[in-house]
Amino acid sequence: MFQGNKFPLLMRRIFPFLALTGALCALFIYQVDMDDFFITIRYAMNIAQGRGWVFNPGERVQGTTTPLLTIFIALFLRLGLSPIFAVRLICSAFLFGTSIFCYGYFRRKGREGIGFAAGLILYFILPVMQLFGNEVPLCFFFIIASLYYFDREEWKTSAVFQCLYALTRMEGLLFFIICTTILFWRKRRVVYGVLIPPVLLIIPWFVFSYIYFGDIFPNTLYAKARQGAQMNIWIPFSTGLYHTWRELFLNAEIPFLSLCAWFGLIALLRRRHGLLLSWIIIHQVSYWLIGVPGSYKWYYYTLWLLYPMALAGGVAFFSGDAADFSALKGRPRIVYLSLLAFLLFQGYRQPHINTFYHTRHDLYKDVAAYIRQNIPAGSQLIADEIGIIGYLLPDYTILDTAGIVHKNIPYEAYFRYEYLVSTFHPPVIINCQYPREDATVEQLQTPLRIRLSQGKVEEYDVMRIFPGNNLTVRVMRRKM
């Protein structure tokens, strides 16, 4: 079949084992320590414990952007797994699925070498390694699976994955609309089969969401857009996009990888990848138009998906731009394997722990332990960051100044205490200071005076200070 060249068959046989090895690396090495991801975990914990789809019991607000991941975590919790291991297992499994479909997608395009390399490199992208634990692996999987079946003209199967993408992140609905529009343009008629998945998947979720939460869109969407409008706190999306692009394609610390990525990007532009590249552009433009803050790195996840494909294209280019494995003979084969091994080594040797997130996670663990020892369970707490604190203190009501898990917070009340203090009168505030290297002990010990309406003042005294390298956390108690 291969005219004496057994290399293609060998590579096809070993790819699943290499992909599984990458998934196991992610499962047992990568850490879940980013604060925002724990918001979803707390929702899943409450669902699994029968408290409902809530962050705080009795407060029906959809404060997570990823319903499908929330459901998956809740199911694993019902099976007895710990929350963190459940998240790691889910993300690793979906990375493995992405790897398999990535290989299959490029193989169908006649670019098997790119698919093989991209399917392995994606495990070792720095943002994926350091921001492990959110819905990005699910998004990767549903995008690639959708494109794979779309290319095979299995429209209904592709539509199922598009709808699951929409249930993972809301922009998946836009992806479904784009794919359906392209299909209509090609066929010059409505393919009614692709309308069945949204009727069975998306519409029921919207109905449930409207009845249960009072809105079909997650409250997080409104909160993030309002945060983006406060440029004195968050960087603009365009600035974050530039930093992400430079980190991936213009990185002075790893210039050879950036060079490979550019050659590979040119190769992708020359081939039949219009839908993939168009979606990446539309996705980023949509976020920019919504006006979300550019400080959240996972908003650029479509660029993360592009990056391993571009690197793999660079590997193919430097090994003679071979169309598939059957053309790799002699020296090109050695170059291909050497370059791929080098890129995988370079990716693996990057730090899988973001020290800032990791140390902040440990700091919050100390804060939560102190709260449990000194504040009665069931108390209300204001927390500047609610993810890890909310996860570690499931029996406390967590009040959020960012408006992610509360409805109807006035715009002027965002990132301020006045509204929450006047409405709920919580006994404790967990106050975060970024950065406070120049703060004196006297300044940190200063009570917090919150001016309410009609000249009233609530004063919170410092109970305990938790110093960190880039963050100082103050636990403050209301003065009676």
N, C-alpha and C positions, 0 to 999 in steps of 0.2 A: 504493500500500500504506500509506503514512504520511500520506495526504491532504495532500500538499504540504509536509509537514515532513520535510526530508531530514536533519535533525540526528541522529536515531537511527542511520541508515545510515552517516553520516559517522563517528560515534563508534565504531561497531562495526568499521569498517575501519581506523581509526587506532590502536585499542587495542593490537593485537599489536606494532606498531612502537614505541609508547610503552613497552610492557612489555619489549621487547627492549632498548630504551635503558637502562631501569633495570637490567636484568641485566648489561649491559656496564659500567655504572657500578660495580656490585658487583665484577665480575671484575677490573677494572683499577685500582680505587681502594681498596677495602676491604682491610685487612691481616689476615694470620693471625699473631698473636703471643701468644695466650693459652697458658700453659704446658701446661694439661691436654690441649689438642687434639693436641699433639705425641706423646702416648702412643699414640693411635690411628695416627698417621702412622708411628711406629716399628714397630708391629705390621704395618702394610701393607708397609713396606719389607722386613721379614724374610720375609713371605709371597712377595713378588715375587722375592726373591733365593733362594728355595727353602729357607730355614731353618726353615720351619714357622710355625704360628700362635703365635708366642712373642714376648715382649718381650726376654728374655734367652735365647739358644740353650740348649736342653735343659731349660728350665723352663716346662712347659705350664700356664700360668695365664691365664685370660681376664680381662685387666685393662682391657679397653675395653668400654664399655656399648653400642657400636654396631657389631655385626657387619657389617651391610649396607654402611655407609659404609667400613668397613675393606676389604671386598671390592672396592668401587668404586675406592678409591684404589690398591689393589694392581693392578687391571686397567690403570688408566691408567699406572702405573709400568712395567708390562710393555710398554706401547706407547711408552715412551721419554720420557714427560713428567716434569718435575721434581715432587717431592712437593708443594711449596707451590702451584705452578700447578695441579696436579691437584685439590687441595682447593678452590681458588678456582673452578675451572671447574665442578666438581661442585655446589658450593653455589650458584653463580650460575644454573646450569641448573635446579636444583630451585626456586629462587626464581621463575624465569620460569614454570615449570610451575604453581607455586602461584598466581601472578598470573592465569594463563589460567583455571584451574579456579575461582578465587575469583569472577571475572567471570561465568563460566558458572553457578556455584551461585546467585548472587543474581539473575541474570537469570531463572532458572527460578522463583525465588520472587516474580517480579514486581517486583524491586527493582534494576533494571539500573543505575541511577545509583549506588547504594551499591557494587555489584560493580565498576564502572568505577573509582571513586575508591579503594576498598580495595585493588584489584589494583595500583595504582600507589603508594599510600602505604606499603605494606608494605616496599618497598625501602629506605625512609628512616627506619625505626624505629631509634632510638638503640641499643638493645641489640643488634639485628641488625648494625648497622654496626660496633660496637665489639667484638662477640664473634663475628666472622665466622670460619668455618672448622670449625665442629663440625656435628653432625647435625641441628640445629634446622631448616634449610631443608628437609631430607628429611621431617622430622616434619610440618611445615606442609603439604607437598605431599600426603603420604599421608592426612592428616586431611581436607583439603578434597576431594581426589579421592574418598575413601570416601563423604563426605557427598553429593557431587554424584551419584554413581551410586546411592547409597541412596535419594535423593530421586526418581531416575528409575525406581526399582524394578528396577534391574539388580543383583540381590542378589549374584550370583557375582562380578561385576566389582568391586563394592564390597568383598566379602570378600577379594579378592586384595590390594587396597590396604591393608586392615586388617592382613593378615598381613605385608605388607612393612613396615608401620609397626611391628609387633611385632619384626621383625628389625632395625629401626633403633634402637628403644628398647624395653625390656622392657614398659613400661606399655601399649604397643600391643596386647598380649595381652588386657589388661583392656578396652580399647576394643573389640576383636573380640567379647569375651564380652557386653558391653553391647549392641552392635548386634545380635548374634544373638538375645539375649533379647528385645529390642524387636520383632524380626522375628517371633519365635515368638508373642509376645503379639498382634501384628496379625493373623497368619495362622491362629492357633490350631492350628498344625501345624508340624512340623519341615521346613524347606526344606533338603533334603539337599545341594543344590548348593553351599550356602555352607560345607559341611564339607569340600569337596574341597580348597580352597586351604590350610587348615592341615595337611591330610594331606600335601600335596605340598611345603609350604614350612616350616612351623613344626616339625612333628614330626621331619623329617629333620635340622633344625638341632639340636634337643634331643638326638637320638640321637648325632649327631657330637660335640656339646658334652660329653655324659656320657662317651663313650668316650675322647675326646681330652683333656678337661680334668678329668674326674671329677666334674663338676657341671653341671646345666643352667642355673644362674644365674651371671651374671658375678661374679667375685670383687670387682669394684668395688662391687657392691651391698652386700656385707657391710662392706667397708672404709668406705664413706660413712656407713652406718648407725652404725658404731662411732665414727666421727668426730663424728657428731651427738650422741652421748651425752656427749662431752667438751665441755660448755658453756663451760668456761674457755678454750677455743681458738676455737670456732665459735659464731656467733649461732644462736638457735633458728630453725626454719623459719618459725614464725609471725611473727617479727620481720622476716625477709627478705621475707615475703609483704606485710607492711604497707608496707615501704619501696618495694617494686615497685609496689604499688597507688598509693601516694602519688606516685611518680615519673611514672606514666602518667596518673592521673585527678585528682590534686590537686597539680599542679606549679605552684608560685607563680611560677616564672621564665617559664613559657609558659601563663598562665592562660586565654587564648582557646582554645588547643588542648584544655586540660582541659575547658573549657565545652562545646566541640564533642563531645568524647568522651562526656560525661554525657548530652547530648541524644541522641546516637546510640545509647548504651547503652539508654536508655529505649525508643527506637524498635525496637531489636532484641528487647527483652523483650516487646514488643507483637506481634511477628510470629512466623512459624513457624520458629523457630530453637532449639527445645527440645533437640534432640540435641546440637547444638554447645555451647550454654551449659551443659547438664548435664555434658558431658564435661569442660569447663574446670573446673567446680566439683569433680567427682569426682577429677580429676587432682590438683588442689592438696590436697584433703583426704587423698588416698592418700599423698602425699609427707609430709604432716604426721604421719600415723599411723605411717609407717615410721620417722620420727624422723631423717631426713637433715638435715645442717646447712644452715642458710639462707644461708650465705655464697656458695653457687654460684648465680650469677644465672640460668643457663640452666635451672634447675629450674622457673622461672616462665614457660617459653616459651609455654604456652597462653594466658597473659595477653598476651604479645606479639602473638599471632595475633588476639586479641580487639580489641586497641587500634586497628589500622588500620580494622577494620570499624566500630568505634564512631565513629572520626573521620569515616569516610565517611557514617555515618548522620547525624552532625551537619551535614555538608555538605548532605545531602538535606533535612534539617529546615529549615535556614536559607534554602534555596532554594524553600521552599513545600511540602516533604514530598511531592514529586512521586513517583508510583509508578514511573515509568520515563521514558526519554528522550522518548517521544512526548508526554508532558505538559509538557516543558520548552519553553516559548515565551517570547519577549520578555525581560522583566526576570528571571524565575526562571532562565533559561538563563545570563544574564550573571552573576547571583549565584553559581550553581553553578560555573561555570568560574573565576570570580575566587577563590572560596573554595578550590577544589581547587588552583589555581595557588599560592595563598598557603601552603597546608599543605605542598605539595611543596617550595616554596622554604624554608620553615621547617625541614623535615626535612633537606633537602640541606645547609643551612648549619650543621647541627650537626656537631661534630667527629667524623670517622669513625675517628680514632685515639684510643684510650685511652692517654694519655701514660704512665700507670703501667705497663701491660702492655708498651707499646712500649719504654720505657727498660729494663725488666727483661729483655726479649728481647735487646736489644743488650748488656746486661751479661753475660748468660749466653753470648753468642757470644764475648765476650772470655775468659770463664772456660774455655770449651771449647777455644779456641785455645791457652791456656796449658797445659791438661791434655795436649793432643796433643804439645806441645813437651817436656814434662817427665816425663810418666808413660807407660810402655810400653803399647802397644795390647794389649788382652786383660786388662788389670788390672781388679780389682774396685773400685768406687767407691760409697760411700754418698752419696746426694744428697737433700737435704731436699725438693727439687722435681725430678722425674725427667723431665718432658716434653721441654723444649728441650734439656737436657743429654743425654738419651738419644737424641734425634734427631741432635744434632750429633756425638755420640760413639758411632756404631753398632757399633764394634769393641771396646767396653768393656762389662763386666758392671755394670749399674747396680742397686744395692741401695736399697730404698725403705722408709723408716720409716713411711709411711702404709699399707703393707700392700696396695697396689693390685695389684702384680705378683708377690706372694709368697703362698704358701699357709701356713696354720697358724702365723701369727705370733700369739703370745699377746696377749690384750687389753691387758695392762699394758705391753707393749712398743711400743705405737703411739706414734709421734713421740718415740721414745727410741732411743739408739744401742746400749745394752747388749746386746740380743739379737743384733743383726746383727754387732756387733764380736766377740762371743764365739763366734758360729757360723761366720763367714766370715773374720775377721781381715783386713779390707780395708786396703790401704796408704794410702788417701786418703779423706777426708771433705770433702764440699762443704757447708759450713755456712752457712745463711742467717739473717740477723738482721733482724727487723722490729719496730719501726723502731729505728735506732741513732743517732739524731741526737745523743744525749747521751753516747754512748760515747767514752771517751778512747782515744788511740792505745795506751796501755799496756794497757787492758782488751781491746782487739781483738787485741793481740799475745799475750795470755795463752794458754798451751797448754791444750788440752782434755783433762781427766782423766776417764776413763770407768771407773767401778768395776764390776768383774765379780764373779762368785760366788767364794766362798772367799777373799775379800780381795784378789784380783788387781786390778791397775790397768793399763789401756792408756792411754798418753799420746800425743796428737797435737799436733805443733808446727805453727805457722802458716808456710805456705810463701809465700802471697801474699794480700793483701787487695784486694778490688775494691769500692770505695765507690760508692754510688749515692744518689739523692735520698731514696728511701724503702726502700732495701734495701742491706745490706752483705753481700757474699759473701766467706767465708774459705775458702781451699783449705788443708786441714790434712793433714799427712803423719805416719804412725805413727812414733813414735820407736823406733828399733831398740836 
